[in-house]
Amino acid sequence: MAYFTTKTTPGRHFLQIPGPSNVPDRVLRALDNPTMDHRGPDFGKLGLQVLEKVKAIFQTKSHVVIYPASGTGAWEAALVNTLSPGDRVLMCETGWFASLWREMAERLNIRPEFLKGDWRRGADASEIEAYLKADKGHEIKAVCVVHNETSTGCTSRIAEVRKAIDNAGHPALLLVDTISSLASMEYKHDEWGVDVTVAGSQKGLMLPPGLSFNAIGPKALKASETAKLTRSFWDWKPMIASNATGYFPYTPATNMLYALDTALDMLFEEGLENVFARHDRMAEATRRAVRAWGLEIQCDEPRHYSSVLTAVRVPEGHSANGLRATILEKFNMSLGNGLGQLNDRVFRIGHLGDVGELHLVGTLSGVEMGLRAAGIPHKPDGVKAAMDYIAGNA
């Protein structure tokens, strides 16, 4: 069956959305192995191996559970294992995905309280601290923050959020979404005092969609003993019990675990610090191109710049969706669309996962040619600005 039927185009399609990211050939080959008996002895060895390796990505010594689900499932697992009906939680409006997490909380009969934001920066730790200090009765049970907001290209400073909670002397749990940042940007579950970290497979881990994760700290595990929200599929307890021997309480995504094992090997071979530095370089090169084009970056707080994607605002009176359509039609490249209030106002350049310097220059060339073809006002030499930076920092 032909899956890409819109247009037959020579060369490989450039998938430059901020996830799912490109899947390396080595990972695709791992997926292609015969399916294993998930109750047999070989699977137990694989399970133990993968569960131990993945802890290093979260930088934790605590439990990490793996679900056959999207990141949305991991969101729900984090909430239902730690909270009870009617619990108050503090959330921060950093963009589209923070808003969706809030909507999920409401549907689960949790009471989210939303710190308003303008979608142009990450969470404000000082606002969180002030809000928690005002909660004298400690009724707020959790603070939920999106580490890297995929809709805006803004990153929240999780270590600062942890410090804000501590400064307030508040016992609230800290739940963090790293779906688009894990394995692409520095993240330290244990050191930063995170209680639950939520993640997905299709971004920095370089896998197809289909796996999601909860890294669970001791405080969250204790909270799960008294949490009253209904849970079955998402329940940590049977997962942790089965995982002790490398198995799962229900049929796992066996071939995705092969792929995860290979992707983890690739990350460790490059070295996590090198992975993070590479993403930082790709992001800075992209921002230099955007500035040289005379366009505006959606994130207007440099401390909150994302190393995973750059959201770019188009000039008033022009269509970001029209630009994306032109680039796809003429140059066989997909860029991320604007979500929610940013629909048709921004396009998003993904530079995460299996991406290197030449790949990025090709991406930025496609954007620059697309700007010209779509009649978007811009200055030339954005690609040159990126190449000048990369040539001195590769």
RASUL-V504096 format. One record per backbone hydrogen bond with DSSP energy under -1.0 kcal/mol. CO is the residue of the C=O (numbers start at 1). NH is the residue of the N-H. If there is no record, write none. Layout:
# RASUL-V504096
co=CO nh=NH
co=CO nh=NH
This chain:
# RASUL-V504096
co=14 nh=16
co=14 nh=334
co=16 nh=350
co=17 nh=19
co=24 nh=28
co=25 nh=29
co=26 nh=30
co=27 nh=31
co=28 nh=32
co=30 nh=33
co=37 nh=40
co=40 nh=44
co=41 nh=45
co=42 nh=46
co=43 nh=47
co=44 nh=48
co=45 nh=49
co=46 nh=50
co=47 nh=51
co=48 nh=52
co=49 nh=53
co=50 nh=54
co=53 nh=56
co=54 nh=58
co=55 nh=59
co=55 nh=60
co=58 nh=189
co=59 nh=190
co=63 nh=216
co=65 nh=214
co=67 nh=69
co=67 nh=212
co=70 nh=74
co=71 nh=75
co=72 nh=76
co=73 nh=77
co=74 nh=78
co=75 nh=79
co=76 nh=80
co=77 nh=81
co=79 nh=83
co=83 nh=229
co=84 nh=87
co=87 nh=111
co=88 nh=141
co=89 nh=113
co=90 nh=144
co=91 nh=115
co=92 nh=94
co=95 nh=99
co=96 nh=100
co=97 nh=101
co=98 nh=102
co=99 nh=103
co=100 nh=104
co=101 nh=105
co=102 nh=106
co=103 nh=107
co=104 nh=108
co=105 nh=110
co=106 nh=109
co=109 nh=86
co=111 nh=89
co=113 nh=91
co=115 nh=93
co=120 nh=300
co=124 nh=128
co=125 nh=129
co=126 nh=130
co=127 nh=131
co=128 nh=132
co=129 nh=133
co=130 nh=134
co=134 nh=136
co=135 nh=138
co=141 nh=173
co=142 nh=90
co=143 nh=175
co=145 nh=177
co=147 nh=156
co=149 nh=152
co=149 nh=153
co=153 nh=306
co=154 nh=149
co=156 nh=158
co=157 nh=161
co=158 nh=162
co=159 nh=163
co=160 nh=164
co=161 nh=165
co=162 nh=166
co=163 nh=167
co=164 nh=168
co=165 nh=170
co=166 nh=169
co=173 nh=143
co=174 nh=195
co=174 nh=196
co=175 nh=145
co=176 nh=198
co=177 nh=147
co=178 nh=182
co=181 nh=184
co=181 nh=185
co=188 nh=192
co=189 nh=194
co=190 nh=193
co=195 nh=217
co=196 nh=176
co=197 nh=215
co=198 nh=178
co=199 nh=213
co=201 nh=207
co=202 nh=21
co=203 nh=206
co=211 nh=201
co=212 nh=67
co=213 nh=199
co=214 nh=65
co=215 nh=197
co=217 nh=221
co=218 nh=222
co=219 nh=223
co=220 nh=224
co=222 nh=225
co=223 nh=226
co=223 nh=227
co=232 nh=235
co=236 nh=240
co=237 nh=241
co=238 nh=242
co=239 nh=243
co=242 nh=245
co=242 nh=247
co=243 nh=246
co=252 nh=254
co=253 nh=257
co=254 nh=258
co=255 nh=259
co=256 nh=260
co=257 nh=261
co=258 nh=262
co=259 nh=263
co=260 nh=264
co=261 nh=265
co=262 nh=266
co=263 nh=267
co=264 nh=268
co=265 nh=269
co=266 nh=270
co=267 nh=271
co=271 nh=275
co=272 nh=276
co=273 nh=277
co=274 nh=278
co=275 nh=279
co=276 nh=280
co=277 nh=281
co=278 nh=282
co=279 nh=283
co=280 nh=284
co=281 nh=285
co=282 nh=286
co=283 nh=287
co=284 nh=288
co=285 nh=289
co=286 nh=290
co=287 nh=291
co=288 nh=292
co=289 nh=293
co=290 nh=295
co=291 nh=294
co=293 nh=379
co=296 nh=313
co=301 nh=304
co=302 nh=305
co=304 nh=155
co=308 nh=351
co=310 nh=349
co=311 nh=298
co=312 nh=347
co=315 nh=318
co=319 nh=323
co=320 nh=324
co=321 nh=325
co=322 nh=326
co=323 nh=327
co=324 nh=328
co=325 nh=329
co=326 nh=330
co=327 nh=331
co=328 nh=332
co=332 nh=14
co=334 nh=16
co=336 nh=348
co=339 nh=342
co=340 nh=343
co=342 nh=345
co=342 nh=346
co=344 nh=320
co=345 nh=314
co=347 nh=312
co=348 nh=336
co=349 nh=310
co=353 nh=355
co=356 nh=360
co=357 nh=361
co=358 nh=362
co=359 nh=363
co=360 nh=364
co=361 nh=365
co=362 nh=366
co=363 nh=367
co=364 nh=368
co=365 nh=369
co=366 nh=370
co=367 nh=371
co=368 nh=372
co=369 nh=373
co=370 nh=374
co=371 nh=376
co=381 nh=385
co=382 nh=386
co=383 nh=387
co=384 nh=388
co=385 nh=389
co=386 nh=390
co=387 nh=391
co=390 nh=393
co=390 nh=394
